[in-house]
Structure formats: C-alpha cells, structure tokens
Amino acid sequence: MTPYTRRQSLLLPAIPLILSSGLAHARALDPAAITFKLPDQIRWGPVNPAGAQNAVLTGDPAKEGLYIVMTKWNAGNHFSRPHFHPHDRFITVLSGTWWVGSGTEFDPDTTVAMPAGTFVTHFGQQVHFDGAKAEDAVLLIVGEGPATATPAKAK
C-alpha cells in the first residue's frame, strides 16, 4: 500500500463525521429572506377525475396573478380531454414521461412523449390534451391566473 492510499483508507471512516459536524453548525434561515417546503411537507390535493393531483406551491390558480403548481399525472392511461386555458402556461417535466397532444380530436395514441427535463409552453387559447401512460409524470407549471380549463368542441 502506498502512503497515499494508506492516508485515503484512514480518512474514509472519518468522512461521515466531518460532514455531519458541518450540519450541526448550520444556522436557521431567516424566514423574511427564505422559506421552503421539503418534499414531505408539500400538500397534494385529491386525484381528480382525469387521474391527476395538484400541489399549489405559490399563488392561487383560481385568481388573477402568478401561480406555480406541481401536477402529478398518475400512470394508467389517464388523460385530460381537449381543452384550452386563457393564458400561456410554462411547464417543466420533473419526472416520468408526460404525453401531450393538440387539437380537438382526442386520441392518446397520437400524443408525443415529453421525458423528464423537457420544457413545454402551452399557448393560451390553443387546444391540447395531456396525461400519463405507463408511468407517473410530475410537472412544474407556471402561469398567470385564473387557470381555468375550457373544454374544446370537436370540429
């Protein structure tokens, strides 16, 4: 064993102790400067008839103004029907694969896969439908309220 590898082997057991000692000295954050919610503190609403759940992170999607929500589409071919929103919505796929279609013809087989990391813009007044197939998909949605969804009539 070289002197370098011997030093490494002696330091390895000490790494958790070194790291945990830094956590013990962490100061509380000033709530006037920063607020946060850990994943287990985020409140998810009930599953809606289309198979999705929402968690409002900030704002109120039912009122005018900026809102940010997470939407979880549950696996199992759960889809919204063709609809549109009054304002643009900016969406990032956080996990899973989200499936997106456009137009008034509802056909989940024609949707396009949006894997985790994809950024999507739903333009206001434009018809789309979306959901999940074989796996859950979690989205981060930023928009301007109210976030109403108006059903689209088939042509």
KALIN-V730371 format. One record per helix or strand of 2 or more residues. SS is the DSSP state (h for helix, s for strand). FROM is the first residue (numbers start at 0). LEN is the number of residues. If there is no record, write none. Layout:
# KALIN-V730371
SS_FROM_LEN + SS_FROM_LEN
This chain:
# KALIN-V730371
h_2_10 + h_14_10 + h_38_3 + s_51_7 + s_64_9 + s_77_2 + s_82_2 + s_88_14 + h_107_3 + s_111_4 + s_118_4 + s_127_5 + s_136_9 + s_149_2
